[in-house]
Amino acid sequence: MTRILRWSSSFSLRKDGLWPGLQIANAAFLLAAWLWLPAVAQGATAPARASQSQFSIRWISNAVSGGWTLYVLGVETKTLAEMRAAAWAPEQWQRLIAVHVEQGNALGNVGMPAMLGTYRVHEDAIQFEPQFPLAPGLRYVTTFFPSRLPGAGGEALISTTFELPRRATNATTIVAQIYPTAGLLPENLLKFYAHFSAPMSRGHIYDYIHLRDEAGKDVQLPFLEIDEELWNPEMTRLTLFIDPGRIKRGVKPLEDIGPALEQGKEFSLVIDRAWHDASGLPLKAGFKKKFRVGPPDRAEVDAAAWQIQPPQSGSRGALAVAFPEPMDHALAQRVIRVADQSGRAIEGSCTLENEERRWVFTPALPWRAGPHTLLVQKTIEDLAGNNIGKSFEVDLFERVERQFTNTTVKLPFEVK
C-alpha cells in the first residue's frame, strides 16, 4: 500500500525565523536549504516544519519585487532534467503542485481551481511564481504529489499551509466610488465600476457583492462571474459586468429568468464590509448605491450630437464636451484624445463630471490659437454598451448596411 504523508504546517513570520522547539537536526536541515538559495532576495521567510521526507516546500520573499515565490526542494537532479526537457503544460504542473486559498472548511476546498502562475525548473528545485500577489491574512495550501514525478514512487501527497501576517490592525479601506454615478440607469445597463481607496484582495468577490431589488431581495446571478476577475493592475478598480444573457433580447437566460434590472423599479448595488483588502482587513464600512431603472437604451452613440465647448487661446482653461447621455466612465477617459492642427496629440488630463455627461480636458501647456480635433475611438460606450455606429445588440437583430473602415471619429473645433 502506498504510504500517504500529510505534512501540514501553519506558517507565521517570527523575528527568529524558526519555530520554537525545533530539533537541532531539523534546524540544520532548514539552514542548509536557506544557504542553498543565496541568490534569492533576502527577506522574511516562513520555513516548513521538517519531516522524514526528502522534500521541502518553502515560500521565499523577494526583497526587490515584494512578492513571494514557492520552491520545492529535494527533487533528484535527473528528474529535474527530464522535466525541463519535457516542457510540461500548465495542466501537468497543476497535477504535480497546486496552490489554493484555504476556504476554512473541507467542503469549501473541494473543486477549487488551482492558483495561476508560472512554473520553472531550476538546477536544484522546482519554482512556482503566483500570477497575482499573495494577500496578507489568507492561508495558502500547497499540495505536492511526489508520486507524480517522472518515474517516482514513495510519498503520494505532501501538504503545507502558508500565511502572510496582517500589515495593519485598523480597517481603513473604503469603497471610494461606484460608476455610473447617475441615479437613473437603463434597464440594459452593461456594467458597474467599483473603485476602492486601497488595493483589494482577489478571489470569491461575488460573495461580497449583491444586486438587490426594492424589497431587499437578492437578484439571482446578475453578474457575469468569471475566474479572471477584472481588476486594474493596482487592484483598486473592479469591473462588474451584468450577465449579457440577462440583457440581450432573444437569448435563453433573458427568456427563462428575465432581466437583471426591470424598468420602473428601484435596485441597490451592495458591497459587504466583510470583504478583505490586500492587507487582510475588512472594509472600514459597507457600501450601497441606490438607483432607479429607466427604459432600455438600444441606440448607437451619436458623436455628432456632442457639444464641444472650446477654451481660450493662451490659457490652460478646460476643453469641455457635453454628451446627451452618460458615457462609460473608464472608456471615456481612455479613448478620447485631443490633437492640434498638425495632428500631434496634446498632453493633458481628463475627468468626467455631471454623472458622466461631461468630459473635461485640461492641457499640460497653454492652448495655441487655431484648428484642433477631438479624436474619439468608435469603441467608446454608453451605459448600455452601445458604440459609435453600432448598437450592443446589432449583431443579433440587425443587418449592418454600412461598413466602417476608420476606427476613429474626428470632431473639429477652433481655439480662438
PEFENQUI-V790319 format. One line per field, one symbol per residue. ss: DSSP state (H for helix, E for strand, C for the rest). psi: psi as a letter, one per 40 degrees, with the letter a starting at -180 (. if undefined). Layout:
# PEFENQUI-V790319
ss=???
psi=???
This chain:
# PEFENQUI-V790319
ss=CCCCCCCCCCCCCCCCCCCCCCCHHHHHHHHHHHHCCCCCCCCCCECCCCCCCCCEEEEEECCCCCCEEEEEECCCHHHHHHHHHHCCCHHHHHHHEEEEECCCCHHHHCCCCCCCEEEEECCCEEEEEECCCCCCCCEEEEEECHHHCCCCCCCCCEEEEEECCCCCCCCCCCEEEEECCCCEEECCCCEEEEEECCCECCCCHHHCEEEEECCCCECCCCECCCCCCCECCCCCEEEEEECHHHCCCCCHHHHHCCCCCCCCCEEEEEECCCCEECCCCECCCCEEEEEEEECCCCCCECHHHCEEECCCCCCCCCEEEECCCCECHHHHHHCEEEECCCCCECCEEEEEECCCCEEEEEECCCCCCEEEEEEEECCCCECCCCEECECCCHHHHCCCCCCCCCCEEEEEEEEC
psi=hhhhhhghhhiihideeiihehidddddddddddddfdehhhihigiihiaeieihhhhhhhdddeiihhhhiehiddddddddddgiidddddddhhhihheeidddehehiihiahhihadeihhhhidiiihieihhhhhhgdeeihfiabhdhhhiiihiiieiehhehihdihiieiehiidfhdiihhhieiiiiihfdeeehihiaeeehhhhfdighidgigiidefehhhhhhhdeedhieiddddddiidihheiiihhhhidehiaeeeiiidiiihhiiihaiiheiihgdeeihhgiahieifiihihhieiiihddddddehihiaeeehhhiaiiihifffehhhhhidiiiiiiiihhhhieeiiaeeeiihehidededeihhdihhdiehhhhiihh.
